[in-house]
Amino acid sequence: MKPTRLGRTGLAVSRICLGCMSFGSPSRGNHEWTLDEETSRPLLRRAYELGVTFWDTANAYSDGHSEEIVGRAIKELASDREEIVLATKVFNPITGTPGGLSRKAIMNAIDESLSRLGTDYVDLYQIHRWDPHTPIEETMEALHDVVKAGKARYLGASSMWAWQFSKAQHTGKTPFVSMQNHYNLLNREEEREMLPLCADQGVGVLPWSPLARGRLTRPWDSTTTRSETDTFGKTLYGQAQYDESDRDIVDAVAKVASGRGVPMAQVAMAWLLAKPVVTSPIVGATKVAHLEDAVAALELELSAEELATLEAPYTPRPVAGFV
C-alpha cells in the first residue's frame, strides 16, 4: 500500500487506518459487540498483511483492553516497532480514572496507555474530545510536555467545533497535526468549517465512522448485531445519528455499487478517499472482508457522474459527533 503523509508532517502513514474500537472483551467497557483477543488477532494480522500499518485505539476502548490487545499484537506481528504507526487517545473516563484533559489526567493517562500497549511511545497522541472544564492552555502545555518527554511523537485532536480547534492551535507550543472527525456520506456537516480549516492549515484528516457504522454497506432495512445493540450507534449525544431521510443516500450507494459490480462498502469508502483533504479513513473491522473492502477501495476511482449521484440526496442536518 502506497503511504501518504499525515498533514504537513514527515510522518508516513498507510492510506487506510485500522480502528481498534472493535477489539476488546465484551465483558469490559460498554460495547457488547466487541471481539475478544482470540477473535481479534486474525483481523490485526490481516491488516498487517494488507499494509494497513496505521492503527488507532483509545484508552477508553473496552476499558483499556483494546490497548492491551493491540500492544501484544504489535509484538507478535511486527519485526520492528517502527513498522506500526500507533495512535491512541485520552479524555473519556475508564475504571479508576475520572477522565478529562487536566494536566493530572493527561500525565496519568499517557503512562497507563504506554503500560497497556507495552511500548515506550505512541506515534500520535490525540485528545478524544474537548474538555469544557479545563483551560485549553493547561491541556496544551501538558500535551507539549508529553511530546518533549518522548512519550508521543505527534499530537492530534478529535471531534470539536472549528473555533475550538483553531483556539487550541494558537495556544499550544506543540500544535495538533491531525483531526479525527465524524465524516461520511450520511454526515457531511464538517465540510462547512472544519475541513476547510484543516485544508488551509495542513492538518491531516482521519474520518471516524467512514461507513456510518455499516449503514453505507448494506440495504437500508437490513440489520446487524451491532446495529441492534450499539446504543451509541443509534443516538449520538441525544440526537439520532441516522434516520429515514438517509435512505436515498444508501440507495444511491447501492446503485453505483451495482453498476460497478462491487460491494457498497467499497463505493462509500472510495467517495471518502476521493476527497483531497482526507488523509486516512479509520476503518473498524469485525470481519476480514471489512479490511479487504477498505483496501480494495483504494483502486476504485469514481467518475464525476458517480460522485454527483452519491452526493445529490444529501440534505443539511444538525451536527452530530461531539458536544
BAMI-881944 format. One record per residue (C-alpha): chain; y, z, x; residue number from 1; residue in one letter. Coordinates in steps of 0.1 Angstrom, whole numbers, always signed. Layout:
BEGIN
+-----+-------+-------+-------+-----+------+
! mol !     y !     z !     x ! seq ! type !
+-----+-------+-------+-------+-----+------+
!   A !     Y !     Z !     X ! NUM !    a !
...
+-----+-------+-------+-------+-----+------+
END
This chain:
BEGIN
+-----+-------+-------+-------+-----+------+
! mol !     y !     z !     x ! seq ! type !
+-----+-------+-------+-------+-----+------+
!   A !    +0 !    +0 !    +0 !   1 !    m !
!   A !   +34 !   -10 !   +14 !   2 !    k !
!   A !   +55 !   +21 !   +18 !   3 !    p !
!   A !   +91 !   +25 !    +8 !   4 !    t !
!   A !  +119 !   +47 !   +20 !   5 !    r !
!   A !  +130 !   +78 !    +0 !   6 !    l !
!   A !  +166 !   +70 !    -8 !   7 !    g !
!   A !  +187 !   +66 !   +23 !   8 !    r !
!   A !  +164 !   +88 !   +44 !   9 !    t !
!   A !  +140 !   +75 !   +70 !  10 !    g !
!   A !  +111 !   +91 !   +52 !  11 !    l !
!   A !   +84 !   +66 !   +42 !  12 !    a !
!   A !   +66 !   +73 !   +10 !  13 !    v !
!   A !   +39 !   +54 !   -10 !  14 !    s !
!   A !   +53 !   +34 !   -39 !  15 !    r !
!   A !   +32 !   +55 !   -63 !  16 !    i !
!   A !   +34 !   +93 !   -62 !  17 !    c !
!   A !    +4 !  +114 !   -73 !  18 !    l !
!   A !   +15 !  +140 !   -97 !  19 !    g !
!   A !    -7 !  +171 !   -93 !  20 !    c !
!   A !    +1 !  +189 !  -126 !  21 !    m !
!   A !   -34 !  +179 !  -138 !  22 !    s !
!   A !   -52 !  +198 !  -111 !  23 !    f !
!   A !   -59 !  +235 !  -118 !  24 !    g !
!   A !   -83 !  +257 !  -136 !  25 !    s !
!   A !   -78 !  +256 !  -174 !  26 !    p !
!   A !   -81 !  +294 !  -173 !  27 !    s !
!   A !   -49 !  +297 !  -151 !  28 !    r !
!   A !   -15 !  +289 !  -164 !  29 !    g !
!   A !    -8 !  +274 !  -198 !  30 !    n !
!   A !   -24 !  +240 !  -198 !  31 !    h !
!   A !   -60 !  +240 !  -211 !  32 !    e !
!   A !   -64 !  +203 !  -204 !  33 !    w !
!   A !   -62 !  +206 !  -166 !  34 !    t !
!   A !   -91 !  +198 !  -143 !  35 !    l !
!   A !  -109 !  +224 !  -122 !  36 !    d !
!   A !  -112 !  +219 !   -85 !  37 !    e !
!   A !  -146 !  +202 !   -86 !  38 !    e !
!   A !  -134 !  +177 !  -111 !  39 !    t !
!   A !  -100 !  +172 !   -94 !  40 !    s !
!   A !  -114 !  +164 !   -59 !  41 !    r !
!   A !  -127 !  +129 !   -67 !  42 !    p !
!   A !   -92 !  +120 !   -81 !  43 !    l !
!   A !   -75 !  +133 !   -49 !  44 !    l !
!   A !  -100 !  +114 !   -28 !  45 !    r !
!   A !   -94 !   +81 !   -47 !  46 !    r !
!   A !   -57 !   +85 !   -45 !  47 !    a !
!   A !   -60 !   +88 !    -7 !  48 !    y !
!   A !   -83 !   +58 !    -5 !  49 !    e !
!   A !   -58 !   +37 !   -25 !  50 !    l !
!   A !   -30 !   +46 !    -2 !  51 !    g !
!   A !   -13 !   +70 !   -26 !  52 !    v !
!   A !    -3 !   +95 !    +1 !  53 !    t !
!   A !   +29 !  +109 !   -16 !  54 !    f !
!   A !   +17 !  +140 !   -35 !  55 !    w !
!   A !   +38 !  +161 !   -58 !  56 !    d !
!   A !   +29 !  +196 !   -70 !  57 !    t !
!   A !   +47 !  +228 !   -80 !  58 !    a !
!   A !   +43 !  +265 !   -76 !  59 !    n !
!   A !   +40 !  +270 !  -113 !  60 !    a !
!   A !   +13 !  +244 !  -120 !  61 !    y !
!   A !   -17 !  +263 !  -132 !  62 !    s !
!   A !    -1 !  +295 !  -118 !  63 !    d !
!   A !    -3 !  +283 !   -82 !  64 !    g !
!   A !   -39 !  +269 !   -84 !  65 !    h !
!   A !   -27 !  +233 !   -82 !  66 !    s !
!   A !   -11 !  +241 !   -48 !  67 !    e !
!   A !   -44 !  +257 !   -36 !  68 !    e !
!   A !   -65 !  +227 !   -47 !  69 !    i !
!   A !   -40 !  +202 !   -31 !  70 !    v !
!   A !   -39 !  +222 !    +1 !  71 !    g !
!   A !   -77 !  +222 !    +5 !  72 !    r !
!   A !   -79 !  +185 !    -3 !  73 !    a !
!   A !   -54 !  +176 !   +24 !  74 !    i !
!   A !   -75 !  +194 !   +50 !  75 !    k !
!   A !  -107 !  +177 !   +38 !  76 !    e !
!   A !   -93 !  +142 !   +34 !  77 !    l !
!   A !   -66 !  +136 !   +59 !  78 !    a !
!   A !   -74 !  +135 !   +96 !  79 !    s !
!   A !   -38 !  +144 !  +103 !  80 !    d !
!   A !   -14 !  +165 !   +81 !  81 !    r !
!   A !   +13 !  +138 !   +87 !  82 !    e !
!   A !    -7 !  +113 !   +67 !  83 !    e !
!   A !    +4 !  +130 !   +35 !  84 !    i !
!   A !   +40 !  +133 !   +23 !  85 !    v !
!   A !   +37 !  +167 !    +4 !  86 !    l !
!   A !   +62 !  +178 !   -22 !  87 !    a !
!   A !   +63 !  +210 !   -42 !  88 !    t !
!   A !   +88 !  +227 !   -65 !  89 !    k !
!   A !  +104 !  +261 !   -72 !  90 !    v !
!   A !  +121 !  +276 !  -103 !  91 !    f !
!   A !   +96 !  +284 !  -130 !  92 !    n !
!   A !   +81 !  +319 !  -131 !  93 !    p !
!   A !   +45 !  +325 !  -121 !  94 !    i !
!   A !   +24 !  +356 !  -121 !  95 !    t !
!   A !   +41 !  +383 !  -101 !  96 !    g !
!   A !   +74 !  +364 !   -97 !  97 !    t !
!   A !  +104 !  +361 !  -121 !  98 !    p !
!   A !  +113 !  +326 !  -111 !  99 !    g !
!   A !  +148 !  +313 !  -108 ! 100 !    g !
!   A !  +168 !  +300 !   -79 ! 101 !    l !
!   A !  +183 !  +331 !   -64 ! 102 !    s !
!   A !  +181 !  +335 !   -26 ! 103 !    r !
!   A !  +154 !  +361 !   -30 ! 104 !    k !
!   A !  +134 !  +339 !   -54 ! 105 !    a !
!   A !  +135 !  +308 !   -31 ! 106 !    i !
!   A !  +127 !  +327 !    +1 ! 107 !    m !
!   A !   +97 !  +343 !   -16 ! 108 !    n !
!   A !   +86 !  +311 !   -33 ! 109 !    a !
!   A !   +85 !  +289 !    -2 ! 110 !    i !
!   A !   +64 !  +313 !   +17 ! 111 !    d !
!   A !   +40 !  +317 !   -12 ! 112 !    e !
!   A !   +37 !  +280 !   -17 ! 113 !    s !
!   A !   +31 !  +274 !   +20 ! 114 !    l !
!   A !    +4 !  +300 !   +20 ! 115 !    s !
!   A !   -14 !  +284 !   -11 ! 116 !    r !
!   A !   -10 !  +249 !    +4 ! 117 !    l !
!   A !   -23 !  +261 !   +38 ! 118 !    g !
!   A !    +5 !  +243 !   +57 ! 119 !    t !
!   A !   +35 !  +253 !   +78 ! 120 !    d !
!   A !   +59 !  +230 !   +60 ! 121 !    y !
!   A !   +64 !  +207 !   +30 ! 122 !    v !
!   A !   +80 !  +174 !   +33 ! 123 !    d !
!   A !  +100 !  +176 !    +1 ! 124 !    l !
!   A !  +111 !  +209 !   -15 ! 125 !    y !
!   A !  +125 !  +205 !   -50 ! 126 !    q !
!   A !  +142 !  +227 !   -75 ! 127 !    i !
!   A !  +123 !  +223 !  -107 ! 128 !    h !
!   A !  +153 !  +229 !  -130 ! 129 !    r !
!   A !  +189 !  +241 !  -128 ! 130 !    w !
!   A !  +193 !  +278 !  -128 ! 131 !    d !
!   A !  +223 !  +288 !  -150 ! 132 !    p !
!   A !  +221 !  +324 !  -139 ! 133 !    h !
!   A !  +225 !  +318 !  -101 ! 134 !    t !
!   A !  +256 !  +303 !   -85 ! 135 !    p !
!   A !  +248 !  +269 !   -71 ! 136 !    i !
!   A !  +264 !  +279 !   -38 ! 137 !    e !
!   A !  +237 !  +307 !   -34 ! 138 !    e !
!   A !  +209 !  +283 !   -42 ! 139 !    t !
!   A !  +221 !  +255 !   -19 ! 140 !    m !
!   A !  +226 !  +280 !   +10 ! 141 !    e !
!   A !  +191 !  +294 !    +6 ! 142 !    a !
!   A !  +176 !  +259 !    +5 ! 143 !    l !
!   A !  +196 !  +249 !   +36 ! 144 !    h !
!   A !  +181 !  +279 !   +54 ! 145 !    d !
!   A !  +146 !  +268 !   +43 ! 146 !    v !
!   A !  +151 !  +235 !   +60 ! 147 !    v !
!   A !  +166 !  +250 !   +91 ! 148 !    k !
!   A !  +136 !  +273 !   +94 ! 149 !    a !
!   A !  +114 !  +243 !   +95 ! 150 !    g !
!   A !   +96 !  +251 !   +62 ! 151 !    k !
!   A !  +108 !  +220 !   +45 ! 152 !    a !
!   A !  +119 !  +186 !   +58 ! 153 !    r !
!   A !  +139 !  +174 !   +29 ! 154 !    y !
!   A !  +153 !  +188 !    -4 ! 155 !    l !
!   A !  +150 !  +173 !   -39 ! 156 !    g !
!   A !  +160 !  +181 !   -74 ! 157 !    a !
!   A !  +146 !  +176 !  -109 ! 158 !    s !
!   A !  +159 !  +171 !  -144 ! 159 !    s !
!   A !  +195 !  +183 !  -150 ! 160 !    m !
!   A !  +228 !  +169 !  -161 ! 161 !    w !
!   A !  +245 !  +144 !  -138 ! 162 !    a !
!   A !  +276 !  +166 !  -134 ! 163 !    w !
!   A !  +253 !  +195 !  -122 ! 164 !    q !
!   A !  +236 !  +172 !   -97 ! 165 !    f !
!   A !  +269 !  +159 !   -84 ! 166 !    s !
!   A !  +282 !  +195 !   -80 ! 167 !    k !
!   A !  +251 !  +205 !   -61 ! 168 !    a !
!   A !  +255 !  +175 !   -38 ! 169 !    q !
!   A !  +291 !  +185 !   -29 ! 170 !    h !
!   A !  +282 !  +222 !   -24 ! 171 !    t !
!   A !  +252 !  +223 !    -1 ! 172 !    g !
!   A !  +251 !  +218 !   +37 ! 173 !    k !
!   A !  +217 !  +200 !   +32 ! 174 !    t !
!   A !  +220 !  +177 !    +2 ! 175 !    p !
!   A !  +192 !  +166 !   -21 ! 176 !    f !
!   A !  +177 !  +133 !   -11 ! 177 !    v !
!   A !  +157 !  +127 !   -44 ! 178 !    s !
!   A !  +160 !  +132 !   -81 ! 179 !    m !
!   A !  +128 !  +137 !  -102 ! 180 !    q !
!   A !  +138 !  +129 !  -137 ! 181 !    n !
!   A !  +124 !  +120 !  -171 ! 182 !    h !
!   A !  +124 !   +82 !  -173 ! 183 !    y !
!   A !  +101 !   +58 !  -191 ! 184 !    n !
!   A !  +102 !   +31 !  -218 ! 185 !    l !
!   A !  +104 !   +57 !  -245 ! 186 !    l !
!   A !  +132 !   +77 !  -228 ! 187 !    n !
!   A !  +159 !   +57 !  -211 ! 188 !    r !
!   A !  +189 !   +81 !  -215 ! 189 !    e !
!   A !  +190 !   +86 !  -178 ! 190 !    e !
!   A !  +203 !   +50 !  -175 ! 191 !    e !
!   A !  +237 !   +64 !  -188 ! 192 !    r !
!   A !  +248 !   +86 !  -159 ! 193 !    e !
!   A !  +220 !  +100 !  -136 ! 194 !    m !
!   A !  +205 !   +67 !  -125 ! 195 !    l !
!   A !  +239 !   +51 !  -117 ! 196 !    p !
!   A !  +248 !   +82 !   -97 ! 197 !    l !
!   A !  +216 !   +81 !   -77 ! 198 !    c !
!   A !  +221 !   +44 !   -70 ! 199 !    a !
!   A !  +256 !   +50 !   -58 ! 200 !    d !
!   A !  +247 !   +79 !   -36 ! 201 !    q !
!   A !  +215 !   +65 !   -22 ! 202 !    g !
!   A !  +193 !   +92 !   -38 ! 203 !    v !
!   A !  +156 !   +84 !   -43 ! 204 !    g !
!   A !  +144 !   +84 !   -79 ! 205 !    v !
!   A !  +110 !   +98 !   -87 ! 206 !    l !
!   A !  +104 !   +95 !  -125 ! 207 !    p !
!   A !   +81 !  +120 !  -141 ! 208 !    w !
!   A !   +61 !  +111 !  -172 ! 209 !    s !
!   A !   +64 !   +74 !  -164 ! 210 !    p !
!   A !   +38 !   +66 !  -191 ! 211 !    l !
!   A !   +53 !   +90 !  -216 ! 212 !    a !
!   A !   +23 !  +114 !  -214 ! 213 !    r !
!   A !    +0 !   +85 !  -222 ! 214 !    g !
!   A !   +19 !   +72 !  -252 ! 215 !    r !
!   A !   +25 !   +39 !  -235 ! 216 !    l !
!   A !   -11 !   +34 !  -225 ! 217 !    t !
!   A !   -28 !   +32 !  -259 ! 218 !    r !
!   A !   -21 !   +21 !  -295 ! 219 !    p !
!   A !    +3 !   +44 !  -313 ! 220 !    w !
!   A !   -22 !   +60 !  -337 ! 221 !    d !
!   A !   -48 !   +69 !  -311 ! 222 !    s !
!   A !   -50 !  +104 !  -296 ! 223 !    t !
!   A !   -65 !  +122 !  -266 ! 224 !    t !
!   A !   -74 !  +158 !  -259 ! 225 !    t !
!   A !   -42 !  +163 !  -240 ! 226 !    r !
!   A !   -20 !  +148 !  -268 ! 227 !    s !
!   A !   -37 !  +172 !  -292 ! 228 !    e !
!   A !   -34 !  +203 !  -271 ! 229 !    t !
!   A !    -3 !  +199 !  -249 ! 230 !    d !
!   A !   +24 !  +217 !  -268 ! 231 !    t !
!   A !   +50 !  +207 !  -241 ! 232 !    f !
!   A !   +40 !  +171 !  -246 ! 233 !    g !
!   A !   +47 !  +173 !  -283 ! 234 !    k !
!   A !   +81 !  +190 !  -281 ! 235 !    t !
!   A !  +104 !  +194 !  -252 ! 236 !    l !
!   A !  +128 !  +224 !  -253 ! 237 !    y !
!   A !  +128 !  +224 !  -291 ! 238 !    g !
!   A !  +130 !  +186 !  -296 ! 239 !    q !
!   A !  +103 !  +162 !  -305 ! 240 !    a !
!   A !   +96 !  +142 !  -274 ! 241 !    q !
!   A !   +84 !  +111 !  -292 ! 242 !    y !
!   A !   +85 !  +101 !  -329 ! 243 !    d !
!   A !   +77 !   +73 !  -353 ! 244 !    e !
!   A !  +107 !   +53 !  -341 ! 245 !    s !
!   A !   +89 !   +48 !  -308 ! 246 !    d !
!   A !   +61 !   +29 !  -324 ! 247 !    r !
!   A !   +78 !    -5 !  -320 ! 248 !    d !
!   A !   +82 !    +1 !  -282 ! 249 !    i !
!   A !   +45 !    +9 !  -279 ! 250 !    v !
!   A !   +37 !   -22 !  -299 ! 251 !    d !
!   A !   +58 !   -43 !  -276 ! 252 !    a !
!   A !   +39 !   -29 !  -246 ! 253 !    v !
!   A !    +6 !   -38 !  -263 ! 254 !    a !
!   A !   +19 !   -73 !  -270 ! 255 !    k !
!   A !   +29 !   -80 !  -234 ! 256 !    v !
!   A !    -3 !   -64 !  -221 ! 257 !    a !
!   A !   -24 !   -86 !  -244 ! 258 !    s !
!   A !    -6 !  -117 !  -232 ! 259 !    g !
!   A !   -12 !  -108 !  -196 ! 260 !    r !
!   A !   -48 !   -96 !  -202 ! 261 !    g !
!   A !   -41 !   -63 !  -185 ! 262 !    v !
!   A !   -41 !   -26 !  -197 ! 263 !    p !
!   A !   -10 !   -13 !  -214 ! 264 !    m !
!   A !    -6 !   +12 !  -186 ! 265 !    a !
!   A !    +0 !   -15 !  -160 ! 266 !    q !
!   A !   +27 !   -31 !  -181 ! 267 !    v !
!   A !   +46 !    +1 !  -187 ! 268 !    a !
!   A !   +44 !   +10 !  -150 ! 269 !    m !
!   A !   +54 !   -25 !  -139 ! 270 !    a !
!   A !   +85 !   -22 !  -161 ! 271 !    w !
!   A !   +95 !   +10 !  -142 ! 272 !    l !
!   A !   +87 !    -4 !  -108 ! 273 !    l !
!   A !  +110 !   -34 !  -115 ! 274 !    a !
!   A !  +140 !   -10 !  -116 ! 275 !    k !
!   A !  +157 !   -12 !   -82 ! 276 !    p !
!   A !  +168 !   +25 !   -84 ! 277 !    v !
!   A !  +132 !   +37 !   -88 ! 278 !    v !
!   A !  +115 !   +48 !   -56 ! 279 !    t !
!   A !   +81 !   +61 !   -66 ! 280 !    s !
!   A !   +70 !   +70 !  -102 ! 281 !    p !
!   A !   +50 !  +102 !  -104 ! 282 !    i !
!   A !   +16 !   +94 !  -119 ! 283 !    v !
!   A !    -5 !  +123 !  -133 ! 284 !    g !
!   A !   -42 !  +114 !  -134 ! 285 !    a !
!   A !   -72 !  +129 !  -152 ! 286 !    t !
!   A !   -93 !   +97 !  -147 ! 287 !    k !
!   A !   -98 !   +74 !  -117 ! 288 !    v !
!   A !   -87 !   +45 !  -139 ! 289 !    a !
!   A !   -53 !   +61 !  -142 ! 290 !    h !
!   A !   -47 !   +58 !  -105 ! 291 !    l !
!   A !   -62 !   +23 !  -103 ! 292 !    e !
!   A !   -39 !   +10 !  -131 ! 293 !    d !
!   A !    -9 !   +25 !  -114 ! 294 !    a !
!   A !   -16 !    +8 !   -81 ! 295 !    v !
!   A !   -25 !   -25 !   -99 ! 296 !    a !
!   A !    +9 !   -24 !  -115 ! 297 !    a !
!   A !   +25 !   -30 !   -81 ! 298 !    l !
!   A !   +11 !   -65 !   -82 ! 299 !    e !
!   A !   +23 !   -72 !  -118 ! 300 !    l !
!   A !   +56 !   -89 !  -118 ! 301 !    e !
!   A !   +70 !   -91 !  -153 ! 302 !    l !
!   A !   +92 !  -121 !  -164 ! 303 !    s !
!   A !  +127 !  -117 !  -177 ! 304 !    a !
!   A !  +115 !  -125 !  -211 ! 305 !    e !
!   A !   +87 !   -99 !  -210 ! 306 !    e !
!   A !  +112 !   -73 !  -198 ! 307 !    l !
!   A !  +135 !   -81 !  -226 ! 308 !    a !
!   A !  +106 !   -78 !  -251 ! 309 !    t !
!   A !   +98 !   -43 !  -238 ! 310 !    l !
!   A !  +134 !   -31 !  -239 ! 311 !    e !
!   A !  +146 !   -46 !  -272 ! 312 !    a !
!   A !  +132 !   -20 !  -296 ! 313 !    p !
!   A !  +148 !   +10 !  -278 ! 314 !    y !
!   A !  +175 !   +30 !  -296 ! 315 !    t !
!   A !  +195 !   +58 !  -282 ! 316 !    p !
!   A !  +182 !   +93 !  -287 ! 317 !    r !
!   A !  +190 !  +129 !  -277 ! 318 !    p !
!   A !  +184 !  +137 !  -241 ! 319 !    v !
!   A !  +150 !  +154 !  -236 ! 320 !    a !
!   A !  +136 !  +168 !  -204 ! 321 !    g !
!   A !  +158 !  +196 !  -194 ! 322 !    f !
!   A !  +182 !  +223 !  -207 ! 323 !    v !
+-----+-------+-------+-------+-----+------+
END
